[in-house]
Amino acid sequence: MSDQEARDQEYFRALLQGAVRSSGEHYDPAAWLKETDIVSHDFPYAAELIAESFSEWRAESAPQYAKHWDWCVLSHELKWIGPSPQAGHAGEHKEPYVQSKWQEYAAISLDSGEIYAAQERVNGQQLYLMTFPLRTRKAGEIFALLCCAMPAVQYEQGGWHTAEAMAKHFPVCFYRNFEHLFVADLARIHQHAERESNRRSLLFQIVQRMHDNIDVNAVLAEVIDSLSAMYPDAVLELFMSQDHRSTHPQVKPLQLRLGSEDVCAKAFKDGQVTLNAGREDSEVVEIGLPLGGKQGVYGVFHMVLDKPAFPEVDLRFLSMVADTAGTAFENAKLFERSNQLIRELRMSNELTQRLNQSLRLGDIFQYAFEELLEMFGADYCCILHMNEEKGGLEVIACNHLPLVGEIINSTEGISGKIYTTGEAIILSDFAGMPGAKSRLMEATRSQSLIAVPLNVGGVVRGTIMLAHQEPHFFTYDSFRLLQAMAGHIGLAVGNARLHAEVRYLANRDSLTGLYARHYLDEEIKERMTADFCGSLIVVDIDQFKTVNDTYGHQRGDKILKQVSEIIKSSIRQGDIAARWGGEELAVYLPQLGVQQAVNVAERIRKRVMGETEPRVTVSCGVAEWSWIDERVSVESLFYRADMALYGAKNNGRNQVVIDSKMTEGLSKSPRA
């Protein structure tokens, strides 16, 4: 559309709106045209229309004998309209004198409202100069003046009648052109309104279809299909910046190149429609349409069109479609996020419930391992826990069995980095990260990894790692969820450790570090239901009251600790040493007969006599039980061992005595 057409369209649209305001919603354009006045100050583009009408009028209204007459037309402000005196049109006067006279006589006609004629001599020729006021058809206002120069002879022969008739024909040509222009503009407005109506209907259909979908992928597919249908010749792609994977072939990740002139990057950063027509010799135009909502911009639609087809593209309409798509996408994303939060809360609740089913550390790690594998759809899960005794991170649970039980250096690899820094890690392409080391990733050939520290009571105690063999498998939502789940696991581990510590303290004697008597009773009772035999040694420090009286109670406590340490280092790992009461200690030997128990008791007796300071001795009573015995009980076993100890005390102390009822005929041990 040319500048002139644009100005005409602007004017006639305003003119039409004025007619509608004055006539109401329903009007007759033909009747309105007949009554419309065109005045120069109301019609800013009248001069151009008058000049165009002047050319047509000259061609169709002048008779043969009047072809050589000179004509011009002036505005009501006495400004030259046509033809231009500098244009050099054939047959038109170029004499400044004639032009000035025309303007002078036109001023007289404008003032009087009548035709004015006067004879002038120009270059030796007698001419008549005439001016004809041109009036609007309704109000009769002068909107222009027509000027004519003819030979005096023709004027006197009645030529002025012909000139007057020709002047009266000029408004007919002018209003005909005006009506043609108006009708053309009216048609353009009608076409534009019809096109807008169709686009509004299309936009409504697109909006309805998009908002009928609450699935993110369905919304994206709908808007892509709609834009592709509207502009089938355009190359359309959607570049997404969100953590969103899509199987749609036209949806791709957005790569921001800061400082470049890439339309997608600019549209994403500015949040506005961006154009790039390229070089002058370029044949395509790029359009970047931001896909955004109230919370931000999520992506950019990238359209590539041929330059000839670009004028047909309605950027405002495309922007509305993109804005609507952004709102629908945001709503679907929020709905998806709310469902995800509900799912995460449910999984968190289920994990917490299962973790609370047991207070055993091994059970908690196994529960967490099973739940995390199912929750995240990972190929591999690995839980490492710091083992201070072994000096490294121990693989507690892992579905890659060769790693189970291994000790990993706490300063090496990804697990060591997480343990030392306390920072979580997400990797989308392990193979593309030179220098990254992980036994789990290398052994399983995995590419995606999310790993978080296991915090127990504010202290990092281990690492949780989830791996998948596909790259870019885990999302940032999964990453955040694992961090939340690690908090629940850490709390459960802390509770289990605290429970174990409390249980340890409850089952241990605070002075000697040996088990308490009630724990020994429970263990023996449980063993009697599962084992086929066992032996009990009761150890008593000889003359312990004298030691306390002589050296003081603090030294007595020290001797009690020394004897306890000797007992602990003289028995097997599965044997149970306890403080029975006062200076009396007890050792239960599962599945050992009385003779083996005597050997252990002798070893304890000899070591106490040689390793204590000050030197003390102990007396030992030994009793055993067997599955063939009748009335086997913890109380009877203790009673018999106590009786044997009583016998050792009465026989001079510092010796081992066996229960006489169970081992009749067996000689007692000699004194040291």
Secondary structure, DSSP 8 states (H G I E B T S, - for coil): --HHHHHHHHHHHHHHHHHHHHH-S---HHHHHHH----TTT-TTHHHHHHHHHHHHHHHH--GGGTT-EEEEEETT--EEES-TTT--TTS---HHHHHHHHHHHHHHHHH-S-EEEEEEETTEEEEEEEEEEE-TTT--EEEEEEEEEEHHHIIIIIHHHHHHHHHHHHHHHHHHHHHHHHHHHHHHHHHHHHHHHHHHHHHHHHHHHHH---HHHHHHHHHHHHHHH-TTSEEEEEE-SS-----TTEEE----TTS--HHHHHHHH-S-EEE--STT--EEEEEEEEEETTEEEEEEEEEEEGGGGGG--HHHHHHHHHHHHHHHHHHHHHHHHHHHHHHHHHHHHHHHHHTT---HHHHHHHHHHHHHHHHT-SEEEEEEEETTTTEEEEEEESSGGGTT-EE-TTSHHHHHHHHH---EEES-GGGSTT---HHHHHHT--EEEEEEEEETTEEEEEEEEEESSTT-S-HHHHHHHHHHHHHHHHHHHHHHHHHHHHHHHHB-TTT-SB-HHHHHHHHHHHHHH-SEEEEEEEEETTHHHHHHHH-HHHHHHHHHHHHHHHHHTS-TT-EEEEEETTEEEEEEET--HHHHHHHHHHHHHHHHHH-SS---EEEEEEEEETT-SS--HHHHHHHHHHHHHHHHHTTSSSEEE-TTTSTT-------
